[in-house]
Amino acid sequence: MTISNDVNKVVYRGNGTTDTYPYPFRVFKDTDLIVTRVTVNDPEEEVLVLNTDYTVTGMQ
């Protein structure tokens, strides 16, 4: 049996006011997402904390 391991990635450019970003793939648990942020002042990817830095809605 073959097990598929697909990685979906969406990149958005923030503008300082937008606070909702869609994800065009199926998510079964909010913990299935890893959300990161990169800023102009700090180009290192920062992993955000679920329910502290962001929330997830619309899971299937």
Rosetta blueprint (number, residue, H / E / L):
1 M L
2 T L
3 I L
4 S L
5 N L
6 D L
7 V L
8 N L
9 K L
10 V L
11 V L
12 Y L
13 R L
14 G L
15 N L
16 G L
17 T L
18 T L
19 D L
20 T L
21 Y L
22 P L
23 Y L
24 P L
25 F L
26 R L
27 V L
28 F L
29 K L
30 D H
31 T H
32 D H
33 L L
34 I L
35 V L
36 T E
37 R E
38 V L
39 T L
40 V L
41 N L
42 D L
43 P L
44 E L
45 E L
46 E E
47 V E
48 L L
49 V L
50 L E
51 N L
52 T L
53 D L
54 Y E
55 T L
56 V L
57 T L
58 G L
59 M L
60 Q L
